[in-house]
């Protein structure tokens, strides 16, 4: 499928060129529930959060979700099994695949070996003289009685 078809996935991306390789199978499990399994793979160009240069991020994720027409069928599933309830007998397959790709995005896009654009321990203000702060309680010292010591 063309990558440009996934608008929500491309939010924050640096381009929409490329494709998503989709390998999915629809089966019914032993309980008779429809089950979608497969694999999604694509490369997304994002901005590296270390050096701010473009980084190609490979997304390779497995799809393993049950397709339920009614929430009541969810009681048949274990807590580890994911499911999607589709309405009106219609499944938005591209939307479901896009959700799986979004869930597989890394928290922070970055190159494996790059240097930050600005060192985190350096500040442009390091060379500036530090102004001495006044003690806000200095005024109270003048109100203190000499014999109260």
C-alpha positions as CSV (number, residue, x, y, z in Angstrom):
1,X,0.0,0.0,0.0
2,X,1.3,3.5,-0.7
3,X,2.7,5.2,2.4
4,X,0.9,8.5,1.5
5,X,-2.4,6.7,2.2
6,X,-1.7,6.8,5.9
7,X,-2.1,10.5,6.8
8,X,-2.1,10.1,10.6
9,X,1.1,8.0,10.4
10,X,2.8,10.7,8.3
11,X,2.1,13.5,10.8
12,X,5.6,14.7,11.7
13,X,7.2,12.7,8.9
14,X,9.6,14.4,6.5
15,X,8.1,12.8,3.4
16,X,5.4,10.5,2.1
17,X,7.4,8.5,-0.4
18,X,7.5,4.7,-0.1
19,X,5.2,1.8,0.5
20,X,3.9,-0.3,3.4
21,X,4.5,-4.0,2.8
22,X,1.3,-5.8,4.1
23,X,1.2,-9.5,4.7
24,X,-2.0,-10.4,6.5
25,X,-4.3,-13.4,6.9
26,X,-7.9,-13.6,8.0
27,X,-8.7,-16.9,9.8
28,X,-11.2,-18.2,12.4
29,X,-9.7,-19.6,15.6
30,X,-11.0,-22.7,17.4
31,X,-13.7,-20.6,19.1
32,X,-15.0,-19.4,15.7
33,X,-13.8,-15.8,16.2
34,X,-12.4,-13.9,13.2
35,X,-8.7,-13.3,13.7
36,X,-6.3,-11.0,11.7
37,X,-2.6,-12.0,11.8
38,X,0.3,-10.8,9.8
39,X,3.2,-8.4,9.4
40,X,3.6,-4.7,8.4
41,X,6.9,-3.3,7.2
42,X,7.8,0.2,6.0
43,X,10.5,2.9,6.3
44,X,9.5,6.3,7.5
45,X,11.7,9.4,7.3
46,X,11.6,11.3,10.6
47,X,13.7,14.0,12.2
48,X,16.4,12.7,14.5
49,X,15.9,14.1,17.9
50,X,19.6,14.2,18.6
51,X,21.1,15.9,15.6
52,X,17.9,17.1,13.9
53,X,18.9,15.6,10.6
54,X,16.6,13.2,8.6
55,X,16.6,9.6,9.9
56,X,15.1,6.6,8.2
57,X,13.2,4.6,10.8
58,X,12.3,1.0,9.9
59,X,8.9,-0.1,11.3
60,X,8.5,-3.8,11.3
61,X,5.6,-5.0,13.4
62,X,3.3,-8.0,13.8
63,X,-0.4,-7.7,13.6
64,X,-2.4,-10.1,15.9
65,X,-6.0,-8.9,16.5
66,X,-9.4,-10.4,16.8
67,X,-12.2,-8.7,14.8
68,X,-15.4,-8.6,16.8
69,X,-18.9,-7.5,15.7
70,X,-20.0,-7.0,19.3
71,X,-18.3,-6.1,22.5
72,X,-20.0,-9.1,24.2
73,X,-17.7,-11.5,22.3
74,X,-14.7,-10.0,24.1
75,X,-15.5,-12.1,27.1
76,X,-14.3,-15.2,25.2
77,X,-10.8,-13.7,24.8
78,X,-8.0,-13.7,27.4
79,X,-6.6,-10.5,28.7
80,X,-3.5,-10.9,26.5
81,X,-5.5,-11.0,23.3
82,X,-6.2,-7.7,21.4
83,X,-9.4,-7.1,19.6
84,X,-11.2,-4.4,17.6
85,X,-15.0,-4.0,17.5
86,X,-16.2,-2.9,14.1
87,X,-19.5,-1.2,13.5
88,X,-22.2,-1.9,11.0
89,X,-20.4,-5.0,9.7
90,X,-17.7,-2.8,8.1
91,X,-14.0,-3.1,9.0
92,X,-11.8,-0.2,8.1
93,X,-8.8,-2.3,7.3
94,X,-6.5,0.6,6.2
95,X,-7.4,2.4,9.5
96,X,-6.6,-0.7,11.5
97,X,-3.3,-1.2,9.8
98,X,-2.4,2.5,10.3
99,X,-3.2,2.2,14.0
100,X,-0.8,-0.8,14.3
101,X,1.9,1.2,12.5
102,X,1.4,4.2,14.8
103,X,1.7,1.9,17.8
104,X,5.0,0.5,16.5
105,X,6.6,4.0,16.1
106,X,9.6,4.6,18.4
107,X,9.1,7.0,21.2
108,X,12.1,9.1,19.9
109,X,13.3,9.0,16.4
110,X,17.1,9.0,16.2
111,X,20.2,7.7,14.4
112,X,22.1,4.9,16.2
113,X,25.4,6.9,16.0
114,X,25.1,10.6,15.9
115,X,26.1,13.5,18.1
116,X,23.7,16.0,19.5
117,X,23.6,19.3,17.7
118,X,24.4,21.2,20.9
119,X,26.0,19.5,23.9
120,X,23.5,19.1,26.7
121,X,26.0,20.1,29.4
122,X,27.0,23.3,27.6
123,X,25.0,26.5,27.6
124,X,25.6,29.7,25.6
125,X,25.2,31.5,29.0
126,X,28.1,29.6,30.6
127,X,30.6,32.5,30.0
128,X,28.2,35.2,31.2
129,X,28.9,36.6,34.7
130,X,26.5,35.4,37.3
131,X,24.7,38.2,39.1
132,X,24.7,37.9,42.9
133,X,21.2,37.4,44.2
134,X,20.0,39.4,47.1
135,X,18.8,37.7,50.2
136,X,15.1,38.4,50.5
137,X,15.3,38.2,54.3
138,X,18.0,40.8,54.6
139,X,15.2,43.4,55.3
140,X,14.0,41.4,58.3
141,X,17.5,41.5,59.8
142,X,17.2,45.3,60.2
143,X,13.9,44.8,62.1
144,X,15.4,42.4,64.6
145,X,15.9,43.8,68.2
146,X,19.5,43.9,69.4
147,X,18.7,42.3,72.7
148,X,16.8,39.4,71.1
149,X,20.0,37.5,70.3
